[in-house]
Amino acid sequence: MMNEETPMNEQESLRLITDMIAKAKASHFHEDGTSAILWGSVVGFCGLLHFAELYWKFSIGFDVWILTLVALIPQIFISIKESRNRVVRTDMQIAMDAVWTVYGISIFAMIAYINIIPFSSAHLFASDGITLFQKNAKGIIEPFKAFALSGSSLLIILYAFPTLVTGLARRFKPMIYGAMACYIFFFISLYTSTTYDNLLAGMAGIGNWLIPGLILRNRYKKGKNC
């Protein structure tokens, strides 16, 4: 004899509806693409402009990559606005926020590595009584200035990490393709000079963030108009 199903009371029905709404929100990508567009534009612009400086041998008077630090200001306001507008903060969203937070910390650590290693290496060499020299293109021997090798290559591979995680978790193919493009650019950069590494970094920013961000923005606008 089959047991009759016990009807749900009001609280159980409300809990079921709430869970269904939360799951529905977790299964879709509701971000409006603003942050992706911001960072894709900034990284793409910086990479392409620095490539142009090195290739055509001119200078704009300052390190263009400083703009990535300036971009943190609007990003803070974007994050505050998104957190206020977010009614339900799902486990998926919490995990994605953690991924991007770790990525931000890692980027700062990588930039610190690229900028500090040359000075610390020179200091360590000097403390051991080692002096390095190099012969320039004119055949003149001069002191060798230490530098971090393939800094742009390391940044490119780091760009792919949060995008690929987000793309796989959200089943958002443009981000998956953008991340895969970053890995391709990374392997290419292993065989190119710093000049072309910056070109690849700019292309990585465009493919990894700007294009997916524009697609997200378009979907977001269509969703609001429905």
N, C-alpha and C positions, 0 to 999 in steps of 0.2 A: 504494500500500500504506500503510495507516494505521499510525502509530507507536503502540506500546503505551504506556499510561500507566505512569510509574515510580512504584512504591509509595512512600509516605512513610515515613520512619524515625520513631523514637520522638520525637526532638527536634522534627521538623517537625509531627508530630501534636499535640504538647503546645503548640507555638507557635500552631497553628491554633485549638485549643480556647481558649487564653488570649485571642487576638484576638477570637473570637466572644463570649466573656464580657464583654470590655471594651466591645465595640460594643453589646451588649445593655444594659449598664449606662448607656452614654452616651445611649441612645435613650429612656430613661425618666426620670421626675422622681422621685428617691428622697428628696428633702428632706421632713422631717416637718412643715413648716409652722410650727414654733415661732417662728422669727424674724419671719415675716410676721405672725403673730398678735400678737407683742409690739409691733411698730411700728405695725400697724394700730390696735391698742387705744390706744396712747399718743397717736399723732397724731389719731385720731378723738376721743378724750377731750379733748385740749388744744384742738382746733379748736372743738368744740361748747361747751366751758365758756367759752372766751374770747368766743365769739359771745354766750353768755348774759350775760356780764359787761357787754359793750358795749350789748347790746339792752335789758336790764333795769336797766342803770346801777348795778351793785354791784361790789365788789372782794373777792377772796379774800386780798388782802394781799401777793401776790407774782406774778411773771410765770409763768403756768401752763406756758408753753412750755419752762421750765427742766427740766421732767420729761423732755423728749426727750434732754437731756444725761445725766440720771440713768439713763435706760434703756440707756445705753452699757455700764453695769456688767454687767447680766445678759446683754447681747449678747456681751460678751467671753467669758463662761463658756460660752454656747451655741456660739460659734464654736470654742472649744477642744475641747468635747465632740464636735462634729460632725467635726472634723479627726481626732480619735483613733479615732472609729468608722468612718471612711471607709477601706475596705480598698484600693480602686482609685481613683486620682485621674486621671480621663480628661481628654483635651484639652478636652472640653466643660465639665467642672467647673472647670478652670483658667481658661477664658475667662469663665465666669459669675462666678467669684471676682473676676476682674479688673474686670468690669463693676460689681459691687457695691462694690468698693474705690474705684474712680473716683467712683462716685455718692456714697459717704460723704465723700470729700474735697471734692466739689463742694458738698454740703450745707453743710459747715463754711464753705467760701468764700462761699457765698450768705448765710449768717447773718452772717458778718463784714461783708459788703457792706452789708446792711440796717442793722447797728448802727453801723458806722464812718462811712458816707457822711454822715449828718446832722452829725456833729462836724467832719469834714474840710471839708464844704461851708461850714459857719459860719466856720471858721478862714480859708478861702480868701476868702470874702466880706469878712471883717474886714480881712484883709491888703491888700485892694484898696480899702479905705475905703467899702465898700458895706454899708448897713444896711437890712434888709428889715422891713416892718411889715405887719400884717394887722388887719382889723376883725372882731371877734368877733360873735356873734349878738346881743349887747346893744348893738352899735354902738360899742364901746370899741376904740380903736386900741392895739395892743400889738405888741412885737417878734415877728417871725415866726420860728418854730423849724423849721429845715430837716428834712426826712425823706425816706426812700427811697420813691418812689412804687410802689404795687402790689407790695410785697414778697411778700405771700401768693400773688399770681398767679404770680410767678416760681418760688416753691417748688412750687406745684401742677404746673406744667409739668415741673419737674425730677423730681417724684415719678414721673411716667409713664415716664421713660427706662429705668431698669433693669428695671422690671416688664414693659414691652413687649418689650425684648430677650429677657428670660427666657421670656416667654410664647411668643414666636415661635420661639426656639431649641428649647424643650422641647415645642412644640405643645400648650401648656396654655392652653385657651381662657379660663378664668376670669381669668387674669392679662392676657390680651389685652383682654378686655372691660373690666377694671378700669382699664387704661392709657387706653383710648379714653374712658372716663368722665372721667378726669383732663383730657384735652384739651377735652372739652365744658365741664367746670367752669372750665377756664382761660379760654375765650372768654367764658363768662358773667361771670367775675370782672372782665373788662375794663370792664364797664358797671355794676358794683356798688360799694358803699362798703366800707371796711375791715371794718365789722361783718359784712356778708354774705360777704366774702372768707374770714373765719375759719370761717363755717359751711360754705362750699364746701371749704375745706382739710380740715375734719373729715370731711366726706362722702367726700373723695378718699382719706383714710387708710382709711376703712372699706371702700370699694369696691375700692381698689387693692391693699390688703394683708390686711385682717382677713378678709373673705369668702373670697378665694382661699386664705388660710392655713388657715382652718377646713376647707375642702374637701380641702386637702392632708393635713391632720391626720387626717381621716376615712379617706382612702385609705390613709394610712400604717398606721393601726390595723387596717384590714381586711387589708392585706398581711401584717402580723405574725401575724394570727390564722389565715391560710391554711396 
